[in-house]
Amino acid sequence: MLQMRGITKRFPGVLASDHVDFDVRAGEVHTLLGENGAGKSTLMKILYGLYQQDEGEILIHGRPVRLNSPAHAIEHGIGMIHQHFMLVPTLTVAENVALGLKSTRGPLADLQTVSSRIRKLSSDFGLQVNPDALIWQLSVGERQRVEIIKALYRDASILILDEPTAVLTPSEVDDIFRIFRKLAADGRGLVFISHKLKEVLDLSDRITVLRHGRVTGHTTPAESDRHDLARLMVGREVKLAPDKDDVRPGETVLEIRDLYVDGDRGRQAVQGLSLSVQAGEVLGIAGISGNGQRELAEAIAGLRRPKSGTIAIGGQDTTRFNPRQVRARGLSYVPEERMKDGAIGEFDIKENLILLAYDQEPFCRHGVLRFPEIRRHAEKLVKEYAVKTPDIDTQTKNLSGGNIQKLIMARELSAGPRVLLASQPTRGVDIGAAEYIHARIAEQRSRGTASVVISEDLDEVLALSDRIAVMFDGRIMGVVRREEATRESIGLMMTGEEQRAT
């Protein structure tokens, strides 16, 4: 169906795609795998008409084409299902599908015809979407199906799936995979982009691996396992789960009792939540995005005032403390949005590394900054935490996502925390940086730190945790020990369907 031959794309100072060959056959799922910056997005943006290649050619059904825009790509039967949904929340499913299409009634919308075809597509492919439903009323999984219907409505025969499972529960992933297999069985060609190696092995027919803009390998699920794929991506052996010492948990360091926290819109985001974390323990908090995890983290860190309930660190009530006071009690916080809440992009590396201690010894004396001490500290941490940067005077915004995350981890862990609160610690970072961050969290566990890891990545939660708590609608559905946890039981709790005793 599709052939991309010798695709080359240059940006100033960067060779993003270096003579890449890639093809898709009718009736298959062909996965494009690679770390951040490997060239996956560039290649797919060329295929979808967002970029034009400098060299090489694209053939669709054997005919050369030059794709100058997404509209041009859609005309050639190429559809893209984006990681971040391209939907208008206040419109219905039918209205979203009709957006941008010519109506059979001239200037008037013909939503009846659109709804009729949506129902047929839903029936044919098991999509189960009501065309009259408002988008904001739908679950995340249902919104994903609307994105698929949008592509199918435009007669897409080649579908680009860009991280389509990023915000889905395990059961929703199973459902969406059944739909993808049905689409392939109908003769369509699917390009699957994902960093979740288990999902890649479950869904793919063929796998092409990119590294530094070049194809470094071709394989199939029958010929590979997760370790093989990780090695092809990174170019070396990768530990998918950190080595963890045998640690006997100590005293309770973080205790939360009957906590209620309001969200930004006044609705209760956390409802009657109780948790405790011991020294030398990692408590993983699993859940779909938007179930109160962010508000819980901000309440613990002193960034959001709880409505009621208590938070205590080391036996001291910190419920009404501000962030500086909470930090003084021994909390280190790695926030969900690193560039919004974790670092200042315009500040250089050394400035971000002392951001929370700039007025303390040895960085400051009598109100005067001590620059030699600041430089020594920054150079030590950059080396110790393997932050890749030209020098410590580089602006932080010029680092890759993985290196910014390492920088934040370096600052937070160098404070010697009693409690580590890490929210989505490896979101958007490549597998090499994720391996490093996981190892550091495991190291804190060995040092007796009480750690809370909030993550939507179930593999990450399973790899790091001693106990796993599952959040749904602001509540804890259950807490299970790692050795008793299964993907199925956690997945059910993530959808609110099953509750386990804590």
Buried (B, 14 or more C-beta within 10 A) or exposed (E): BBBBBEBBBBEEEEBBBBBBEBBBEBBBBBBBBBBBBBBBBBBBBBBBBBBEBBEBEBBBEEEEBEBEEBEBBBBBBBBBBBBEBEBEEEBBBBBBBBEEEEEEEEEEBBBEBBBEBBBEBBEEBEBEBBBEBBBEEBEBBBBBBBBBBBBBBBEBBBBBBBBBBBBBBBBBBEBBBEBBBBBBEEEBBBBBBBBBBBBBBEBBBBBBBBBBBBBBBBBEBEEBEBEBBBBBBBEEEBEBEBEBEEBEBEEBBBBBBEBBBBBEEEEBBBBBBBBBBBBBBBBBBBBBEBBBBBBBBBBBBBBBEBBEBBBBBBEEEBBEBEBEEBBEBBBBBBBBEBBEBBBEBEBBBBBBBBBBBEEEEEBBEEEEEBEEBBEEBBBEBBEEBEBEBEEBEBBBEEBBBBBBBBBBBBBBBBBEBBBBBBBBBBBBBBBBBBBBBBEBBBBBBEBBBBBBBBBBBBBBBBBBBBBBBBBBBBBBBBBBEBEEBEBEBBBBBBBBEBBBEE
